[in-house]
């Protein structure tokens, strides 16, 4: 009986993700000295629609995600545009929703006093897309929030 139950579990179809009507990314960003690091979380199916491809842990997917992030998530420090470096990315679950996370780093030449951010993730795919960014400046844990909605293409600047 145990073997029959185990076989049934192994052969059972994987449940589909529950459809969602919310198109949102959430970013937690930390500034410490001249380093800026962000962890971006997004619905996996939304990212796949924007990239027009399935996302997996293979190198081709990670390269596509890194290129997309560089094009749609821009950061500047004290008026100078910074180059992004994707440190890692992967999938996990948020409740019943598959999500994809990306860990991105930018390095400035000197400690950041003014941070400019543009987050246009998935604006090309969803007219109701929302992108939130929580910024924490260290030391001192000074926190600020940024909000971008579809069509909002201008840079938002925080001064510390």
Secondary structure by P-SEA (a helix, b strand, c coil): caaaaaaaaaaccccccccccccbbbbbbbbcccbbbbbbbccaaaaaaaacccccccaaaaaaaaaaaaacbbbbcccbbbbbbbccccccccccbbbbbbbbbbbccccccbbbbbbbcccccccbbbbbbbbbcccccbbbbbbbcccccbbbbbcc
